[in-house]
Amino acid sequence: MALREIFSNNIGWKIGGIVLALMLWIHLTTEKNYEGKFSVEIEYEGLPEGLYVDRIEPQAAELAIIGTGKQLAILGLTNKPRIRIDLSSIKEAGTFRHDITLLEIYNIDPYEYISVDFPSGDHCSVSIKRKI
């Protein structure tokens, strides 16, 4: 049997076997746990009329998310995490410290993942000024 016949005989089955092996390898590889780091811009809502946000420091929080490779791939491609803080309790101008909680992360459910953490700190400083 010639070498050419070995490769060309039942070519459909051979290609199908390679594709199946590749799909199985991808599935097994993405079942492992990985850590993904995301820089998430801090948004706000609920600021009373007559006040405005002068500055938020830092402007973005770093999230470290541990999950399966599939979860992190989907997260990176579609639902980027976001943080939205509620400023409705602020009634006057000033600088305030706000502790960011997991409940303020939206676009994802932080409880679906093995771990969601703020490695660079879980708070921000919000400077509010009065409109003139």
N, C-alpha and C positions, 0 to 999 in steps of 0.2 A: 504494500500500500504506500503510495507516494505521500510526501509531506503535505502537498497541496490538498490531497483528498482528506487528510486528517482534519485540517482546518475548515474545509468547505462542506464536509458531510454534516448534516443535521445542524446547520448554522443557526437556525431559529432557536433550537433548544439550547445551544451554547450561549447565545446572546441573552436569552431569557434567564439562564442560570447566573450569568454575570450580573444582570440587573437585579435579580432577587437577592444575591449575595450583597450587593451594594446597598440595597434598601435595608436589609437586616443589619448591616454594619452601622448605618446611619441611625437606625432605631436604637441599637444597643449603646452607641456612643452618646446619644442625647438623653439617655436615661440617668446618666451620672449627674451629680450635683456640681454646680459651678457657681462662682460669684461674679456678678455683674455690677459695675459702678455706673451710676447715672447722675449727671448734673441736672438738677430740676429747678427751674425758675420759680420763685415764690410769688404767687398772685394773691390778691386780697379782694374782699367783698364786705359789704355792710357798713361802710364808713358813713357816719351821719352827715346830713346836708350842712354845708358851711365849712367843712374840714377837707383837707386833701393830704395825700401821702407825699411828703417831700423826699423821703429816702427810706429804703429798706436795706439793711446790712446784715449778712451778705445778701446779694440779689438772688443767689441760687444756693440751694442746699445740695450736698452730696449724699446720695442714697447708695448703700451697699445692699444688694439683694442677692440672697442665696436661693437657688431653685434649680430645677432640672434644666438641662440644655434646651429642651423644647420650650419650656416656660420663658427662658431668657431670650431665645430666638424670636418668639412671638412678641415679647415685650419690646425688643429692639426694633422690630419691623412695623408694629402697628400701634399698640397702646403705650405711648410714652407716659411714664408716671408724671403727675403734676401735683403741686402743693398749693392749696388755697386756704388762706387764714381768714378768720372772721374778726373784723374790727368793729362790730356793732356795739361793743361794750365801751368803746372809747368815746368820751363826751367832750374832751377839751384838747387843745394843742399840747404837745410835749413829745418826749422820747420815751418809748415803752419797750420793755423786753417781752417777747412773745415766745413761749415754749411750744415748739411744733410737735404735734402728736401724730400717731399713725392714722387717726380718723380724718386728718386734714389732707391725706394723700388721696387723690382721686384719679380716675381712669384705670386703676387697678385695685384689686382687693389684697391688701398687704397680708392677710391671714391665709392666702392660698400658697404662699411661699414659705420655705423653711425658716428664713430670717430676713427681716428688713431692718436696717440700722442706719443711723446717721453718724458716720465716722468722723465728720468734721464738726460735730455739735448739733444739738437738736433745738436750737433757739435762734432768734433773729432780733435785731433792734429796729424798731419802726419809729421814724420821725414824722410826726403829724403837725401840720401848720393850719392856721385859720385862713380861709379865703377873705380877701379884702374887698 
